[in-house]
């Protein structure tokens, strides 16, 4: 399965993407506001095997894509994840830090939203981010999403387990 936008190709991951996936999955700057990471090489390997296995599960609820730019470089990843009702989904994305602030996250997110509504028949799509991650919050707004909830003290700090951060939840309906 593959999706194409003006500047990106969203294609399913293969095991050949291991090294280029680990560039961002193992980078503390790239995962600073994520709920996971930075990954060890083994954790990135397990992630890819799980993603590849999910490509064959029916009914399919998880779609993960490698983000490939017009020069053929693997610059990040994104995905859409359906809930058990198959009527709602969550989207997410990550980019190599060299690709930040170039509009790639928004372009990928908009394609995921289009795919979810038009091809998967989803009624509502959400996305979340650490409240300190203003870049992701801006991407969600640019995609037409609106702030639905602010979950206070929802995310545990990765370096201090006694500290929690707020989480923004954005949503868009078909």
GROMACS elastic network, one bead per residue, 0.5 to 0.9 nm:
[ bonds ]
;  ai    aj funct       b0    kb
    1    10     6  0.85113   500
    1    11     6  0.62187   500
    1    12     6  0.61631   500
    1    65     6  0.89499   500
    2     9     6  0.70279   500
    2    10     6  0.55880   500
    2    12     6  0.66166   500
    2    65     6  0.81378   500
    3     8     6  0.83071   500
    3     9     6  0.58552   500
    3    11     6  0.64113   500
    3    65     6  0.88685   500
    3   111     6  0.76769   500
    3   112     6  0.89039   500
    3   115     6  0.85074   500
    4     7     6  0.78983   500
    4     8     6  0.59405   500
    4    10     6  0.61267   500
    4    11     6  0.84396   500
    4   111     6  0.82421   500
    5     8     6  0.51333   500
    5     9     6  0.63084   500
    5    10     6  0.80720   500
    5   107     6  0.73129   500
    5   108     6  0.79125   500
    5   111     6  0.71748   500
    6     9     6  0.84689   500
    6    70     6  0.86449   500
    6   107     6  0.82560   500
    7    68     6  0.85261   500
    7    69     6  0.59772   500
    7    70     6  0.56566   500
    7   104     6  0.78843   500
    7   107     6  0.80484   500
    8    67     6  0.64301   500
    8    68     6  0.55488   500
    8    70     6  0.61020   500
    8   104     6  0.76991   500
    8   107     6  0.77990   500
    8   108     6  0.75192   500
    9    65     6  0.88960   500
    9    66     6  0.79718   500
    9    67     6  0.59639   500
    9    68     6  0.50238   500
    9    69     6  0.63894   500
    9    70     6  0.75842   500
    9    72     6  0.86358   500
    9   108     6  0.89022   500
   10    64     6  0.88080   500
   10    65     6  0.53206   500
   10    66     6  0.56224   500
   10    68     6  0.63358   500
   10    69     6  0.89075   500
   10    77     6  0.82050   500
   10    78     6  0.81020   500
   10   108     6  0.76720   500
   10   111     6  0.88216   500
   11    64     6  0.82181   500
   11    65     6  0.50198   500
   11    66     6  0.53936   500
   11    67     6  0.68532   500
   11    68     6  0.76194   500
   12    51     6  0.86985   500
   12    52     6  0.80534   500
   12    55     6  0.80970   500
   12    63     6  0.79148   500
   12    64     6  0.63232   500
   12    66     6  0.59767   500
   12    67     6  0.89862   500
   13    16     6  0.80336   500
   13    17     6  0.64710   500
   13    18     6  0.89105   500
   13    48     6  0.72274   500
   13    51     6  0.72356   500
   13    52     6  0.66613   500
   13    64     6  0.70604   500
   13    65     6  0.58495   500
   13    66     6  0.55262   500
   13    77     6  0.88504   500
   14    17     6  0.56163   500
   14    18     6  0.78371   500
   14    48     6  0.73585   500
   14    49     6  0.85211   500
   14    51     6  0.86511   500
   14    52     6  0.66632   500
   14    66     6  0.87510   500
   15    18     6  0.56163   500
   15    45     6  0.80666   500
   15    48     6  0.64536   500
   15    49     6  0.72452   500
   15    52     6  0.78551   500
   16    19     6  0.75134   500
   16    20     6  0.85034   500
   17    20     6  0.54812   500
   17    21     6  0.57901   500
   17    22     6  0.84318   500
   17    48     6  0.81564   500
   17    66     6  0.80680   500
   17    74     6  0.79547   500
   18    21     6  0.51993   500
   18    22     6  0.61192   500
   18    23     6  0.88223   500
   18    41     6  0.85600   500
   18    44     6  0.70980   500
   18    45     6  0.64576   500
   18    48     6  0.70850   500
   19    22     6  0.52047   500
   19    23     6  0.65593   500
   19    41     6  0.85444   500
   19    44     6  0.88767   500
   20    23     6  0.52383   500
   20    24     6  0.75332   500
   20    25     6  0.89554   500
   20    73     6  0.88670   500
   20    74     6  0.63882   500
   20    75     6  0.78732   500
   20    76     6  0.84084   500
   21    24     6  0.59487   500
   21    25     6  0.60793   500
   21    26     6  0.83190   500
   21    44     6  0.73158   500
   21    48     6  0.85841   500
   21    66     6  0.82097   500
   21    74     6  0.77202   500
   21    75     6  0.83253   500
   21    76     6  0.70432   500
   21    77     6  0.78152   500
   22    26     6  0.52510   500
   22    27     6  0.77840   500
   22    39     6  0.74963   500
   22    40     6  0.81452   500
   22    41     6  0.65993   500
   22    44     6  0.60124   500
   22    45     6  0.83888   500
   23    26     6  0.58173   500
   23    27     6  0.63113   500
   23    76     6  0.89806   500
   23    96     6  0.71723   500
   24    27     6  0.50470   500
   24    28     6  0.82499   500
   24    29     6  0.84378   500
   24    30     6  0.58234   500
   24    31     6  0.76087   500
   24    38     6  0.84979   500
   24    39     6  0.89800   500
   24    75     6  0.83266   500
   24    76     6  0.70282   500
   24    94     6  0.76500   500
   24    95     6  0.66729   500
   24    96     6  0.51082   500
   24    97     6  0.75262   500
   25    28     6  0.80573   500
   25    30     6  0.70934   500
   25    31     6  0.68069   500
   25    36     6  0.89140   500
   25    37     6  0.66434   500
   25    38     6  0.59303   500
   25    39     6  0.55915   500
   25    40     6  0.82973   500
   25    41     6  0.87900   500
   25    44     6  0.68156   500
   25    76     6  0.89694   500
   25    94     6  0.84457   500
   25    96     6  0.86535   500
   26    29     6  0.89050   500
   26    30     6  0.79423   500
   26    31     6  0.77862   500
   26    37     6  0.67018   500
   26    40     6  0.62070   500
   26    41     6  0.73482   500
   26    44     6  0.78132   500
   27    30     6  0.53483   500
   27    31     6  0.65017   500
   27    32     6  0.85335   500
   27    37     6  0.81523   500
   27    38     6  0.58391   500
   27    39     6  0.77862   500
   27    96     6  0.84080   500
   27    97     6  0.86709   500
   28    31     6  0.53273   500
   28    32     6  0.56972   500
   28    37     6  0.73263   500
   28    38     6  0.52867   500
   28    39     6  0.86555   500
   29    32     6  0.51968   500
   29    33     6  0.85390   500
   29    38     6  0.85828   500
   29    97     6  0.73159   500
   30    33     6  0.78773   500
   30    34     6  0.82320   500
   30    38     6  0.81667   500
   30    94     6  0.72262   500
   30    95     6  0.69903   500
   30    96     6  0.65133   500
   30    97     6  0.60462   500
   31    35     6  0.79425   500
   31    36     6  0.70761   500
   31    37     6  0.59585   500
   31    38     6  0.60096   500
   31    39     6  0.89027   500
   31    94     6  0.79824   500
   32    35     6  0.85615   500
   32    36     6  0.88228   500
   32    37     6  0.80688   500
   32    38     6  0.80182   500
   32   133     6  0.89215   500
   32   158     6  0.83162   500
   33    36     6  0.85451   500
   33   129     6  0.72863   500
   33   130     6  0.57725   500
   33   131     6  0.88095   500
   33   132     6  0.76931   500
   33   133     6  0.65091   500
   33   157     6  0.89820   500
   33   158     6  0.88766   500
   34    37     6  0.70764   500
   34    38     6  0.88384   500
   34   129     6  0.77070   500
   34   130     6  0.75256   500
   35   130     6  0.88366   500
   35   155     6  0.75854   500
   35   156     6  0.83614   500
   35   158     6  0.82798   500
   36    39     6  0.75457   500
   36   158     6  0.87560   500
   37    40     6  0.79253   500
   37    43     6  0.87236   500
   37   158     6  0.89738   500
   39    42     6  0.76973   500
   39    43     6  0.54530   500
   39    44     6  0.59513   500
   40    43     6  0.51083   500
   40    44     6  0.63918   500
   40    45     6  0.86251   500
   41    44     6  0.51694   500
   41    45     6  0.61804   500
   41    46     6  0.87373   500
   42    46     6  0.62101   500
   42    47     6  0.85632   500
   43    46     6  0.50912   500
   43    47     6  0.61178   500
   43    48     6  0.86894   500
   44    48     6  0.62645   500
   44    49     6  0.87164   500
   45    48     6  0.52546   500
   45    49     6  0.63511   500
   45    50     6  0.87103   500
   46    49     6  0.51440   500
   46    50     6  0.61607   500
   46    51     6  0.85904   500
   47    50     6  0.51510   500
   47    51     6  0.61569   500
   47    52     6  0.86432   500
   48    52     6  0.60745   500
   48    53     6  0.84825   500
   49    52     6  0.51303   500
   49    53     6  0.61123   500
   49    54     6  0.86115   500
   50    53     6  0.50657   500
   50    54     6  0.61576   500
   50    55     6  0.88396   500
   51    54     6  0.50830   500
   51    55     6  0.66064   500
   51    62     6  0.80477   500
   51    63     6  0.79914   500
   51    64     6  0.66004   500
   52    55     6  0.53082   500
   52    56     6  0.76016   500
   52    64     6  0.87621   500
   53    56     6  0.58414   500
   53    57     6  0.70398   500
   54    57     6  0.51638   500
   54    58     6  0.85587   500
   54    60     6  0.72968   500
   54    61     6  0.81159   500
   54    62     6  0.64339   500
   54    63     6  0.76697   500
   54    64     6  0.87210   500
   55    58     6  0.85630   500
   55    60     6  0.73395   500
   55    62     6  0.76483   500
   55    63     6  0.72102   500
   55    64     6  0.84515   500
   56    59     6  0.88261   500
   56    60     6  0.74616   500
   57    60     6  0.53348   500
   57    61     6  0.79750   500
   57    62     6  0.86963   500
   58    61     6  0.78541   500
   60    63     6  0.77042   500
   60    82     6  0.82671   500
   61    80     6  0.81088   500
   61    81     6  0.56525   500
   61    83     6  0.70682   500
   61    84     6  0.80057   500
   61    86     6  0.73930   500
   61    89     6  0.86840   500
   62    79     6  0.73250   500
   62    80     6  0.61692   500
   62    82     6  0.63917   500
   63    78     6  0.84152   500
   63    79     6  0.53389   500
   63    80     6  0.53401   500
   63    81     6  0.62979   500
   63    82     6  0.86473   500
   64    77     6  0.72059   500
   64    78     6  0.58161   500
   64    80     6  0.66897   500
   64    81     6  0.83282   500
   65    76     6  0.86485   500
   65    77     6  0.56064   500
   65    78     6  0.53278   500
   65    79     6  0.58601   500
   65    80     6  0.88769   500
   66    74     6  0.66324   500
   66    75     6  0.77837   500
   66    76     6  0.60727   500
   66    78     6  0.66357   500
   66    79     6  0.87690   500
   67    73     6  0.81702   500
   67    74     6  0.56840   500
   67    75     6  0.56773   500
   67    77     6  0.51120   500
   67    78     6  0.70232   500
   67    95     6  0.83342   500
   67   104     6  0.87826   500
   67   108     6  0.77900   500
   68    71     6  0.77877   500
   68    72     6  0.55846   500
   68    73     6  0.53103   500
   68    75     6  0.59447   500
   68    76     6  0.74383   500
   68    77     6  0.86532   500
   69    72     6  0.53195   500
   69    73     6  0.54354   500
   69    74     6  0.66784   500
   69    75     6  0.67605   500
   69   104     6  0.87915   500
   70    73     6  0.74406   500
   72    75     6  0.89931   500
   74    77     6  0.82651   500
   74    96     6  0.88706   500
   75    94     6  0.87056   500
   75    95     6  0.58667   500
   75    96     6  0.55836   500
   75    97     6  0.88970   500
   75    98     6  0.84942   500
   75    99     6  0.69330   500
   76    93     6  0.74600   500
   76    94     6  0.54666   500
   76    96     6  0.57571   500
   76    99     6  0.85483   500
   76   105     6  0.89042   500
   77    92     6  0.84629   500
   77    93     6  0.56317   500
   77    94     6  0.54152   500
   77    95     6  0.65298   500
   77   108     6  0.87803   500
   78    91     6  0.74258   500
   78    92     6  0.55042   500
   78    94     6  0.63124   500
   78    95     6  0.86244   500
   78   105     6  0.84964   500
   78   108     6  0.70271   500
   78   109     6  0.77108   500
   78   112     6  0.82083   500
   79    90     6  0.82105   500
   79    91     6  0.56201   500
   79    92     6  0.55157   500
   79    93     6  0.64709   500
   79   108     6  0.89568   500
   79   109     6  0.85473   500
   79   112     6  0.71779   500
   80    89     6  0.64202   500
   80    90     6  0.56124   500
   80    92     6  0.66868   500
   80   112     6  0.64630   500
   80   113     6  0.82969   500
   80   115     6  0.89453   500
   80   116     6  0.75279   500
   80   125     6  0.87912   500
   81    88     6  0.84482   500
   81    89     6  0.51768   500
   81    90     6  0.52354   500
   81    91     6  0.64022   500
   81    92     6  0.86714   500
   82    85     6  0.77416   500
   82    86     6  0.54908   500
   82    87     6  0.71879   500
   82    88     6  0.57892   500
   82    90     6  0.65861   500
   82    91     6  0.89679   500
   82   116     6  0.88972   500
   82   122     6  0.81645   500
   82   125     6  0.88611   500
   83    86     6  0.54261   500
   83    87     6  0.70211   500
   83    88     6  0.57144   500
   83    89     6  0.57036   500
   83    90     6  0.80447   500
   84    87     6  0.80043   500
   84    88     6  0.83310   500
   85    88     6  0.69656   500
   86    89     6  0.74740   500
   86   120     6  0.85364   500
   86   121     6  0.84406   500
   86   122     6  0.69017   500
   86   123     6  0.89421   500
   87   120     6  0.87244   500
   87   121     6  0.71696   500
   87   123     6  0.53893   500
   87   124     6  0.68585   500
   87   125     6  0.88406   500
   88   116     6  0.88561   500
   88   122     6  0.55142   500
   88   123     6  0.58461   500
   88   125     6  0.57265   500
   88   126     6  0.78904   500
   89   116     6  0.76746   500
   89   122     6  0.69117   500
   89   123     6  0.83701   500
   89   124     6  0.65336   500
   89   126     6  0.63155   500
   89   127     6  0.86320   500
   90   124     6  0.85654   500
   90   125     6  0.54217   500
   90   127     6  0.53947   500
   90   128     6  0.81108   500
   90   171     6  0.87969   500
   91   109     6  0.70569   500
   91   112     6  0.69668   500
   91   113     6  0.77173   500
   91   125     6  0.70513   500
   91   126     6  0.63625   500
   91   127     6  0.53188   500
   91   128     6  0.82387   500
   92   109     6  0.72751   500
   92   112     6  0.88598   500
   92   127     6  0.63550   500
   92   128     6  0.78064   500
   93   105     6  0.65097   500
   93   108     6  0.75632   500
   93   109     6  0.72508   500
   94    97     6  0.89941   500
   94   105     6  0.73225   500
   95    98     6  0.80147   500
   95    99     6  0.62590   500
   95   100     6  0.66622   500
   95   104     6  0.80291   500
   95   105     6  0.72188   500
   96    99     6  0.55207   500
   96   100     6  0.70068   500
   97   100     6  0.53074   500
   97   101     6  0.89706   500
   98   101     6  0.88127   500
   99   102     6  0.61841   500
   99   103     6  0.85398   500
   99   104     6  0.73904   500
  100   103     6  0.75381   500
  100   104     6  0.75744   500
  100   105     6  0.79526   500
  100   135     6  0.88489   500
  101   104     6  0.76956   500
  101   105     6  0.83607   500
  101   135     6  0.79898   500
  102   105     6  0.79980   500
  103   106     6  0.54148   500
  103   107     6  0.61923   500
  103   108     6  0.87062   500
  103   139     6  0.82118   500
  104   107     6  0.50232   500
  104   108     6  0.60940   500
  104   109     6  0.84716   500
  105   108     6  0.52282   500
  105   109     6  0.60343   500
  105   110     6  0.85385   500
  105   136     6  0.80359   500
  105   139     6  0.68239   500
  106   110     6  0.59506   500
  106   111     6  0.84978   500
  106   136     6  0.86893   500
  106   138     6  0.88282   500
  106   139     6  0.52076   500
  106   140     6  0.73842   500
  106   142     6  0.70866   500
  106   143     6  0.65782   500
  107   110     6  0.52695   500
  107   111     6  0.63489   500
  107   112     6  0.87560   500
  107   139     6  0.89592   500
  107   143     6  0.85267   500
  108   111     6  0.51951   500
  108   112     6  0.62537   500
  108   113     6  0.87194   500
  109   112     6  0.50222   500
  109   113     6  0.61761   500
  109   114     6  0.85936   500
  109   139     6  0.79671   500
  109   140     6  0.79105   500
  109   143     6  0.71188   500
  110   113     6  0.50816   500
  110   114     6  0.61475   500
  110   115     6  0.85152   500
  110   142     6  0.88909   500
  110   143     6  0.58175   500
  110   144     6  0.88262   500
  111   114     6  0.50187   500
  111   115     6  0.59806   500
  111   116     6  0.84268   500
  112   115     6  0.50030   500
  112   116     6  0.59787   500
  112   117     6  0.85922   500
  113   116     6  0.50257   500
  113   117     6  0.61524   500
  113   118     6  0.83614   500
  113   122     6  0.89944   500
  113   125     6  0.70420   500
  113   143     6  0.83590   500
  113   172     6  0.85956   500
  114   117     6  0.53104   500
  114   118     6  0.57145   500
  114   119     6  0.76254   500
  115   118     6  0.54209   500
  115   119     6  0.51424   500
  115   120     6  0.64396   500
  115   121     6  0.84737   500
  115   122     6  0.88815   500
  116   119     6  0.58587   500
  116   121     6  0.61761   500
  116   122     6  0.53692   500
  116   123     6  0.83225   500
  116   124     6  0.86476   500
  116   125     6  0.76674   500
  117   120     6  0.59243   500
  117   123     6  0.66268   500
  117   124     6  0.79684   500
  117   125     6  0.83774   500
  117   173     6  0.85545   500
  117   174     6  0.62203   500
  118   121     6  0.57572   500
  118   122     6  0.77875   500
  118   174     6  0.89004   500
  119   122     6  0.81937   500
  121   174     6  0.88245   500
  122   125     6  0.72198   500
  122   173     6  0.85461   500
  122   174     6  0.74732   500
  123   172     6  0.86423   500
  123   173     6  0.57877   500
  123   174     6  0.53048   500
  124   171     6  0.69684   500
  124   172     6  0.57769   500
  124   174     6  0.61994   500
  125   145     6  0.86524   500
  125   170     6  0.83904   500
  125   171     6  0.55799   500
  125   172     6  0.54258   500
  125   173     6  0.64105   500
  125   174     6  0.83346   500
  126   145     6  0.79798   500
  126   148     6  0.88663   500
  126   169     6  0.67525   500
  126   170     6  0.54496   500
  126   172     6  0.64873   500
  126   173     6  0.88150   500
  127   140     6  0.73626   500
  127   145     6  0.85338   500
  127   168     6  0.82922   500
  127   169     6  0.58104   500
  127   170     6  0.52907   500
  127   171     6  0.64469   500
  128   131     6  0.88802   500
  128   136     6  0.85690   500
  128   137     6  0.82710   500
  128   140     6  0.88271   500
  128   167     6  0.67575   500
  128   168     6  0.54912   500
  128   170     6  0.61529   500
  128   171     6  0.87826   500
  129   132     6  0.80538   500
  129   133     6  0.64315   500
  129   134     6  0.85549   500
  129   136     6  0.66319   500
  129   137     6  0.68557   500
  129   166     6  0.87778   500
  129   167     6  0.56635   500
  129   168     6  0.53933   500
  129   169     6  0.67551   500
  129   170     6  0.85729   500
  130   133     6  0.54117   500
  130   134     6  0.83349   500
  130   136     6  0.86298   500
  130   137     6  0.86651   500
  130   154     6  0.88455   500
  130   155     6  0.72361   500
  130   165     6  0.69108   500
  130   166     6  0.61727   500
  130   168     6  0.62436   500
  131   134     6  0.68378   500
  131   137     6  0.77972   500
  131   150     6  0.82018   500
  131   165     6  0.71319   500
  131   166     6  0.53413   500
  131   168     6  0.55239   500
  132   135     6  0.87522   500
  132   137     6  0.89163   500
  132   165     6  0.80530   500
  132   166     6  0.79283   500
  132   167     6  0.83458   500
  133   136     6  0.57298   500
  133   137     6  0.65262   500
  133   138     6  0.89295   500
  134   138     6  0.61186   500
  134   139     6  0.86430   500
  135   138     6  0.52302   500
  135   139     6  0.64165   500
  135   140     6  0.88984   500
  136   140     6  0.63270   500
  136   141     6  0.87495   500
  137   140     6  0.52087   500
  137   141     6  0.64216   500
  137   142     6  0.87619   500
  137   147     6  0.88473   500
  137   168     6  0.77040   500
  137   169     6  0.89987   500
  137   170     6  0.81640   500
  138   141     6  0.51199   500
  138   142     6  0.61559   500
  138   143     6  0.86381   500
  139   142     6  0.50906   500
  139   143     6  0.62696   500
  139   144     6  0.89412   500
  139   145     6  0.88307   500
  140   143     6  0.51293   500
  140   144     6  0.67177   500
  140   145     6  0.53927   500
  140   146     6  0.75347   500
  140   147     6  0.86555   500
  140   170     6  0.67702   500
  140   171     6  0.83529   500
  141   144     6  0.52591   500
  141   145     6  0.50581   500
  141   146     6  0.62382   500
  141   147     6  0.80548   500
  141   170     6  0.80714   500
  142   145     6  0.72443   500
  143   172     6  0.87215   500
  144   171     6  0.85124   500
  144   172     6  0.68356   500
  145   148     6  0.88068   500
  145   170     6  0.57000   500
  145   171     6  0.50256   500
  145   173     6  0.83907   500
  146   169     6  0.84364   500
  146   170     6  0.51889   500
  146   171     6  0.54739   500
  146   172     6  0.65190   500
  147   150     6  0.77793   500
  147   168     6  0.69659   500
  147   169     6  0.59660   500
  147   171     6  0.65060   500
  148   168     6  0.77525   500
  148   169     6  0.56281   500
  148   170     6  0.52066   500
  148   171     6  0.61472   500
  149   167     6  0.81458   500
  149   168     6  0.60540   500
  149   169     6  0.51395   500
  149   170     6  0.70656   500
  150   166     6  0.67089   500
  150   167     6  0.56881   500
  150   169     6  0.62919   500
  151   154     6  0.56484   500
  151   155     6  0.86951   500
  151   165     6  0.87503   500
  151   166     6  0.55624   500
  151   167     6  0.50754   500
  151   168     6  0.64650   500
  151   169     6  0.77488   500
  152   155     6  0.84398   500
  152   164     6  0.83128   500
  152   165     6  0.69243   500
  152   167     6  0.65894   500
  152   168     6  0.88519   500
  153   156     6  0.75924   500
  153   163     6  0.80513   500
  153   167     6  0.74281   500
  154   164     6  0.61188   500
  154   165     6  0.58663   500
  154   166     6  0.54144   500
  154   167     6  0.60303   500
  155   158     6  0.88546   500
  155   163     6  0.84490   500
  155   164     6  0.51923   500
  155   166     6  0.63090   500
  155   167     6  0.66277   500
  156   159     6  0.86861   500
  156   160     6  0.77743   500
  156   161     6  0.60692   500
  156   162     6  0.74610   500
  156   163     6  0.60224   500
  156   165     6  0.63241   500
  157   160     6  0.53905   500
  157   161     6  0.57880   500
  157   162     6  0.75152   500
  157   163     6  0.54270   500
  157   164     6  0.54580   500
  157   165     6  0.66956   500
  158   161     6  0.66648   500
  158   163     6  0.86870   500
  159   163     6  0.85332   500
  160   163     6  0.56151   500
  160   164     6  0.84725   500
  161   164     6  0.75814   500
